[in-house]
Amino acid sequence: MPSNATQLAAKINLGWNLGNSLEAIGGETNWGNPKTTQALIDRVKASGFNAVRIPCSWDQYANQTTAQLPAAWLDRVKEVVQYCVNDGLYVILNIHWDGGWLDNNINTQAQASVNAKQKAFWEQIATKMRDFDEHVLFASANEPPVNDATQMSILLSYHQTFINAVRSTGGHNTYRVLVVQGPSTDIGKTSTLMNTLPSDPTANRMMVEVHYYNPWQFCGLTADANWGNMFYYWGNGYHSTTDPSRNATWGEEDNVITDFQKMKAKFVNNGIPVVLGEYGAIRRLSLSGDALTLHLASRAYWDKYITQQAKANGLLPFYWDEGSLGDNGFGIINRQNNTVGDQQALNAIISGGQ
């Protein structure tokens, strides 16, 4: 485990998310993706990524009285982690939304019980994964919703419990790089609210995580809302002259630079790498003709620009791929046959990461 967080960050060039496969409620294939295989991870590596984020559910399998995790599930998650390590890929393994047991309970009433579960789960996960080398990182949570200093303090207690639990298992886990999430993994809130970090007995082995889906009207909104309408076109040179009502009106290049520079100034420049744990924009295949062509070109530009600016500011980009290649999907890898399903988007991401 020779590398501190900054040294390890320098080795992670471009990351890819396994999406919700190990998060799916009811089992790995329940949300439409096939079972994860070595062949899929081989394709991810061959596509140009050198890191994989594995969002994972635990609570649905746990004994709700003892918080014990079943050996079969721990074995399966370890198997998927091993697929990545076999290919020399770096791995971020987390506790994702996981039914909301943490995310829905960032309050004083639930704080003690959430910390107890966080401790129990991470002691078991860390023990199971203890023999992996520095290629494997652990992440405390996913997108914990926090809006004020009180909630931030509670979230920090959950992160502290995570760090204490992992370190207590010893071995490689004494030195493993650990990732803690900013409030709502939102750059603005992380910049203003995350003014302290948990304490760690092992110095310089911590990263902070944020996500990026801005502007949401372009990246994820699938129907016009009372607060704003969908954007189909984003970025300089990619606005429509025939459908101007669908051009982005905020959240373009200047905002990206401003946001990422906040993370660089607050964390990266102080020896705390920042993981851009998720980013992506849906493809709007309901469009057709020139509108679709321009939209897809605009989306590819967004993919490239976000990746490029993340790298320029010391953020580690992990593209969000939930496996869907259809309308409103983020996917770039076809998991049915382990081929590239969206070459245009993949080329943009790879180009941005160079």
SEDOTOR-375738 format. One line per field, with one value per residue (C-alpha): x, y, z; residue number from 1. Coordinates in steps of 0.02 Angstrom, whole numbers, always signed. Layout:
% residues N
px <- X ...;
py <- Y ...;
pz <- Z ...;
n <- NUM ...;
***
This chain:
% residues 354
px <- +0 +139 +39 -40 -201 -116 +2 -142 -246 -106 -126 -314 -340 -519 -657 -818 -969 -1044 -1208 -1341 -1296 -1242 -1365 -1521 -1656 -1700 -1539 -1404 -1508 -1670 -1647 -1615 -1429 -1356 -1243 -1074 -937 -750 -786 -881 -738 -616 -718 -715 -526 -509 -619 -489 -539 -419 -538 -712 -833 -945 -1106 -1165 -1314 -1292 -1439 -1565 -1463 -1422 -1496 -1598 -1571 -1384 -1330 -1238 -1205 -1223 -1062 -1134 -1157 -988 -912 -1004 -951 -772 -782 -832 -695 -573 -627 -568 -407 -369 -363 -256 -401 -424 -589 -700 -821 -958 -1119 -1238 -1416 -1450 -1634 -1598 -1552 -1416 -1475 -1650 -1586 -1467 -1548 -1512 -1651 -1576 -1393 -1350 -1435 -1361 -1187 -1211 -1259 -1120 -994 -1061 -1068 -897 -811 -877 -845 -670 -625 -684 -586 -435 -309 -331 -188 -202 -302 -457 -529 -682 -814 -925 -1090 -1166 -1260 -1304 -1428 -1366 -1427 -1358 -1221 -1318 -1343 -1162 -1106 -1212 -1144 -967 -1008 -1060 -898 -798 -880 -835 -652 -641 -723 -608 -449 -498 -486 -299 -185 -195 -346 -232 -166 -308 -365 -541 -669 -794 -940 -975 -1150 -1270 -1109 -1150 -1003 -1087 -1139 -972 -882 -983 -1027 -885 -760 -690 -652 -657 -499 -395 -256 -168 -117 -145 -255 -421 -516 -677 -815 -935 -1048 -1093 -1253 -1262 -1367 -1494 -1612 -1485 -1411 -1562 -1730 -1850 -2005 -2030 -2054 -2134 -1961 -1882 -1890 -1779 -1621 -1572 -1419 -1270 -1109 -1024 -1056 -1193 -1347 -1493 -1548 -1711 -1759 -1687 -1808 -1711 -1539 -1456 -1476 -1362 -1233 -1120 -931 -898 -999 -904 -738 -799 -867 -714 -596 -688 -643 -465 -441 -525 -462 -344 -222 -217 -172 -349 -394 -573 -665 -796 -888 -1029 -1059 -1157 -1296 -1441 -1465 -1632 -1676 -1853 -1775 -1746 -1657 -1548 -1611 -1549 -1383 -1353 -1409 -1292 -1148 -1187 -1194 -1026 -955 -1023 -945 -777 -781 -827 -694 -565 -601 -608 -434 -370 -424 -364 -533 -543 -685 -796 -928 -1102 -1155 -1315 -1320 -1460 -1425 -1602 -1696 -1647 -1505 -1328 -1249 -1097 -1054 -1176 -1187 -1285 -1136 -991 -964 -959 -1139 -1106 -942 -974 -990 -846 -731 -778 -739 -575 -525 -566 -459 -302;
py <- +0 +124 +270 +410 +486 +611 +480 +360 +495 +520 +338 +349 +420 +383 +292 +203 +160 -14 +79 -4 -187 -228 -100 -176 -216 -401 -456 -412 -434 -358 -186 -245 -279 -454 -526 -440 -544 -538 -513 -351 -283 -335 -229 -82 -92 -114 +41 +150 +157 +113 +125 +62 +126 -11 +56 -78 -123 -213 -181 -279 -437 -402 -479 -331 -382 -417 -319 -475 -483 -653 -738 -769 -584 -535 -671 -606 -426 -482 -582 -427 -324 -462 -451 -270 -306 -447 -315 -196 -75 +33 +7 +117 +9 +97 +82 +161 +219 +46 +76 +244 +184 +317 +446 +459 +475 +620 +679 +672 +548 +413 +458 +324 +182 +235 +244 +70 -1 +94 +21 -156 -155 -78 -193 -341 -267 -209 -376 -469 -355 -332 -426 -318 -197 -10 -39 -50 +106 +112 +249 +288 +327 +387 +553 +594 +739 +881 +1061 +1144 +1141 +1029 +894 +915 +877 +719 +663 +689 +571 +439 +466 +457 +291 +227 +274 +204 +41 +15 +58 -57 -209 -185 -258 -167 -72 +25 +114 +100 +262 +305 +417 +528 +613 +798 +856 +793 +765 +940 +1053 +1212 +1134 +1046 +1210 +1301 +1167 +1040 +1142 +999 +818 +664 +623 +479 +394 +362 +529 +581 +434 +522 +585 +686 +639 +749 +714 +820 +823 +1008 +1078 +944 +1007 +943 +797 +711 +799 +691 +804 +991 +1046 +1198 +1257 +1235 +1149 +1016 +1070 +972 +1075 +1129 +1222 +1346 +1302 +1175 +1285 +1262 +1403 +1313 +1256 +1394 +1361 +1200 +1281 +1281 +1449 +1412 +1287 +1298 +1306 +1452 +1369 +1206 +1294 +1392 +1236 +1128 +1267 +1275 +1093 +1119 +1268 +1191 +1012 +965 +1105 +1048 +868 +799 +727 +745 +601 +652 +492 +514 +623 +600 +662 +562 +534 +597 +472 +540 +674 +641 +710 +864 +892 +720 +742 +910 +844 +694 +804 +924 +780 +715 +890 +895 +724 +781 +952 +887 +752 +877 +1008 +879 +820 +998 +1036 +875 +789 +602 +575 +419 +416 +358 +208 +125 +4 +82 +119 +175 +339 +437 +316 +353 +190 +174 -11 -141 -266 -393 -431 -337 -217 -28 +30 +217 +248 +435 +463 +346 +437 +601 +538 +458 +615 +722 +612 +628;
pz <- +0 -45 -114 -17 -83 -198 -269 -297 -380 -506 -558 -590 -763 -811 -718 -763 -655 -649 -624 -518 -549 -371 -303 -382 -256 -260 -343 -468 -627 -562 -640 -817 -824 -844 -711 -708 -787 -812 -998 -961 -856 -993 -1115 -995 -986 -1175 -1198 -1111 -928 -788 -640 -595 -464 -395 -318 -197 -91 +76 +190 +87 +119 +302 +458 +523 +703 +702 +546 +489 +302 +218 +163 -11 -45 +23 -87 -241 -215 -187 -348 -448 -365 -413 -596 -594 -501 -623 -759 -658 -633 -480 -387 -279 -179 -83 +13 -114 -83 -14 +23 +103 +278 +287 +159 +233 +411 +423 +584 +770 +805 +694 +716 +843 +749 +581 +655 +729 +559 +470 +594 +578 +388 +360 +484 +384 +211 +256 +334 +178 +60 +173 +67 -88 -118 -151 -310 -200 -115 -2 -5 +144 +56 -108 -114 +67 +62 +173 +172 +329 +458 +578 +447 +393 +570 +574 +405 +469 +612 +485 +390 +552 +595 +421 +441 +617 +563 +413 +508 +651 +536 +514 +382 +216 +282 +398 +243 +117 +36 +93 +7 +98 +11 +12 +63 -71 -172 -234 -273 -210 -44 -24 -52 +82 +210 +212 +310 +413 +372 +482 +577 +514 +612 +446 +371 +191 +141 +113 -40 -56 -179 -277 -426 -578 -680 -723 -794 -742 -877 -1004 -909 -836 -847 -948 -948 -937 -756 -676 -624 -796 -964 -1040 -1132 -1287 -1335 -1230 -1260 -1373 -1555 -1514 -1492 -1611 -1724 -1768 -1592 -1481 -1337 -1302 -1291 -1120 -1033 -885 -825 -978 -993 -875 -737 -757 -738 -587 -502 -529 -477 -310 -277 -334 -218 -67 -74 -216 -181 +1 -36 -35 -206 -266 -349 -477 -436 -561 -713 -873 -986 -1056 -1243 -1307 -1442 -1454 -1564 -1748 -1900 -1879 -1702 -1647 -1737 -1652 -1483 -1490 -1546 -1404 -1280 -1340 -1319 -1140 -1104 -1170 -1088 -915 -924 -985 -853 -715 -763 -780 -601 -522 -509 -548 -674 -662 -799 -747 -853 -792 -938 -1040 -1223 -1261 -1247 -1089 -1056 -1000 -1056 -1168 -1147 -1213 -1071 -1172 -1284 -1205 -1349 -1360 -1377 -1397 -1486 -1505 -1317 -1277 -1399 -1317 -1141 -1194 -1287 -1136 -1025 -1130;
n <- 1 2 3 4 5 6 7 8 9 10 11 12 13 14 15 16 17 18 19 20 21 22 23 24 25 26 27 28 29 30 31 32 33 34 35 36 37 38 39 40 41 42 43 44 45 46 47 48 49 50 51 52 53 54 55 56 57 58 59 60 61 62 63 64 65 66 67 68 69 70 71 72 73 74 75 76 77 78 79 80 81 82 83 84 85 86 87 88 89 90 91 92 93 94 95 96 97 98 99 100 101 102 103 104 105 106 107 108 109 110 111 112 113 114 115 116 117 118 119 120 121 122 123 124 125 126 127 128 129 130 131 132 133 134 135 136 137 138 139 140 141 142 143 144 145 146 147 148 149 150 151 152 153 154 155 156 157 158 159 160 161 162 163 164 165 166 167 168 169 170 171 172 173 174 175 176 177 178 179 180 181 182 183 184 185 186 187 188 189 190 191 192 193 194 195 196 197 198 199 200 201 202 203 204 205 206 207 208 209 210 211 212 213 214 215 216 217 218 219 220 221 222 223 224 225 226 227 228 229 230 231 232 233 234 235 236 237 238 239 240 241 242 243 244 245 246 247 248 249 250 251 252 253 254 255 256 257 258 259 260 261 262 263 264 265 266 267 268 269 270 271 272 273 274 275 276 277 278 279 280 281 282 283 284 285 286 287 288 289 290 291 292 293 294 295 296 297 298 299 300 301 302 303 304 305 306 307 308 309 310 311 312 313 314 315 316 317 318 319 320 321 322 323 324 325 326 327 328 329 330 331 332 333 334 335 336 337 338 339 340 341 342 343 344 345 346 347 348 349 350 351 352 353 354;
***
